[in-house]
Amino acid sequence: MTGLRILHAQNEVTDPAGLFIEEFERRGHTVDTVHPYAGEQLPETLEGYAGMIAGGGTVDTHQTEEYPWLAH
């Protein structure tokens, strides 16, 4: 399959998903990267996306008070 649109949520500045993104783009897919840690908003829905990549990093899912974008 080619031409899919994929959402990439980069959770920290030190957490790029370069290997994944490069491979998806090499295969003809479009990757939209959002930087929630920097204040960029995630889309309200995943409509229009075939998949989503959520990067790791040092933040943890229970730290929503410290990192509010994790809840969304």
Secondary structure, 3 states (H helix, E strand, C coil): CCCCEEEEECCCCCCCCHHHHHHHHHCCCEEEEECHHHCCCCCCCCCCCCEEEECCCCCCCCCCCCCHHHCC
